[in-house]
Each structure stands twice: as C-alpha cells, then as structure tokens.
C-alpha cells in the first residue's frame, strides 16, 4: 500500500470522530480532491445505523 493509500485510510478512520478539520487538511495537502472532500463532509455527519 502506497503512502497516499495509507493517508486516505487514516483520513477515513479519523472521519468517524467528525472531521471537517481533517477533511480540510487532506484537501489542502492534495490527499483527496475537492469532490471527495465534499462527499466526506456530507457523509461524516450522518449517524451509523446499527
């Protein structure tokens, strides 16, 4: 797994804690693109069922 993949996995793990700052940082450092950042932000506020 490359560095970028590891970073994306780490970002996804941190999103569970609510993560606008994490998403913004990932976007700023070109780990994710703008569309992915929007998707993460839209879905990070939804509660998990189960």
Backbone bond lengths (Angstrom), bond angles and torsions (degrees), N, CA, C in turn:
res aa  C-N    CA-C-N  psi(-1)  N-CA   C-N-CA  omega(-1)  CA-C   N-CA-C  phi
1 X - - - 1.460 - - 1.528 107.37 -
2 X 1.317 116.49 129.56 1.447 120.77 -178.17 1.522 112.86 -77.39
3 X 1.313 115.17 171.33 1.466 121.48 -179.48 1.522 110.90 -58.57
4 X 1.313 116.79 -43.02 1.464 120.47 -179.43 1.519 111.69 -63.40
5 X 1.315 116.30 -42.54 1.466 120.73 178.61 1.518 110.78 -62.67
6 X 1.316 117.15 -42.59 1.462 121.05 178.48 1.525 110.34 -62.55
7 X 1.315 116.55 -39.31 1.462 120.37 179.39 1.527 110.79 -65.46
8 X 1.316 116.85 -41.61 1.465 120.41 179.23 1.524 110.24 -64.40
9 X 1.329 117.33 -41.06 1.463 120.87 177.98 1.526 109.50 -62.82
10 X 1.306 118.08 -43.45 1.469 121.74 179.64 1.519 110.65 -63.12
11 X 1.309 117.53 -42.64 1.464 121.18 177.48 1.519 109.94 -60.11
12 X 1.305 116.74 -45.16 1.467 120.12 179.91 1.522 111.09 -61.10
13 X 1.317 117.41 -39.69 1.463 120.63 178.29 1.524 111.05 -64.96
14 X 1.306 117.45 -40.57 1.465 121.20 -178.57 1.524 112.82 -72.15
15 X 1.316 117.02 -22.49 1.466 120.65 179.41 1.518 112.13 -62.84
16 X 1.314 116.55 -26.69 1.458 120.09 -179.63 1.526 111.13 -60.62
17 X 1.313 117.79 -24.58 1.456 121.94 179.68 1.524 111.45 -88.45
18 X 1.218 119.12 -0.90 1.463 125.39 178.66 1.478 109.41 100.83
19 X 0.970 152.06 103.29 1.410 145.21 -148.35 1.478 123.20 -144.37
20 X 1.327 119.42 41.71 1.471 117.11 178.31 1.525 111.26 -57.92
21 X 1.341 117.69 -39.47 1.468 120.40 -179.95 1.522 110.67 -65.88
22 X 1.313 116.30 -39.24 1.469 120.48 179.28 1.524 109.93 -65.67
23 X 1.325 115.53 -44.06 1.463 120.09 179.46 1.522 110.38 -62.76
24 X 1.327 116.41 -44.18 1.463 120.52 179.07 1.531 111.17 -61.92
25 X 1.324 116.97 -40.44 1.465 120.57 178.89 1.529 110.52 -66.02
26 X 1.327 116.42 -42.67 1.469 120.13 178.91 1.526 110.27 -61.41
27 X 1.301 116.47 -40.38 1.472 121.22 178.22 1.526 110.22 -66.32
28 X 1.322 116.61 -45.42 1.465 121.75 -178.22 1.539 111.70 -59.04
29 X 1.322 116.31 -39.20 1.464 120.44 -177.96 1.529 112.98 -93.39
30 X 1.344 115.85 16.95 1.466 122.44 175.63 1.522 113.58 57.93
31 X 1.322 116.43 33.11 1.458 120.69 174.58 1.520 108.99 -81.13
32 X 1.335 115.39 -36.56 1.459 121.57 176.18 1.520 108.36 -129.67
33 X 1.312 116.79 157.86 1.458 120.07 178.70 1.536 110.17 -90.04
34 X 1.300 116.70 175.50 1.459 122.08 -176.00 1.526 112.12 -61.95
35 X 1.318 117.25 -41.53 1.469 120.66 -179.30 1.526 110.67 -64.82
36 X 1.318 116.96 -41.31 1.465 121.00 178.87 1.523 110.12 -66.40
37 X 1.321 116.98 -39.85 1.470 120.85 177.83 1.527 110.60 -60.36
38 X 1.318 116.60 -44.36 1.475 120.24 178.03 1.522 111.02 -61.53
39 X 1.322 116.28 -43.56 1.465 120.59 179.79 1.519 110.34 -62.26
40 X 1.320 117.45 -46.13 1.464 121.01 178.25 1.525 110.64 -59.65
41 X 1.326 116.66 -45.83 1.472 119.92 -179.11 1.516 111.02 -62.75
42 X 1.309 117.07 -42.55 1.466 120.45 -179.87 1.521 111.94 -64.22
43 X 1.316 117.08 -35.26 1.456 120.78 -176.11 1.522 114.57 -94.57
44 X 1.316 118.39 -16.07 1.454 120.14 -178.06 1.521 112.24 -72.74
45 X 1.312 117.62 -19.20 1.456 121.41 -179.05 1.528 112.56 -91.11
46 X 1.318 117.06 -5.75 1.464 120.82 179.69 1.526 108.96 -83.23
47 X 1.303 116.21 139.49 1.464 118.78 179.13 1.520 110.12 -82.09
48 X 1.296 114.83 151.09 1.457 120.95 179.95 1.525 108.67 -83.77
49 X 1.303 116.66 137.51 1.466 121.28 177.87 1.520 108.17 -91.04
50 X 1.316 115.92 133.22 1.462 119.09 176.52 1.423 111.01 113.05
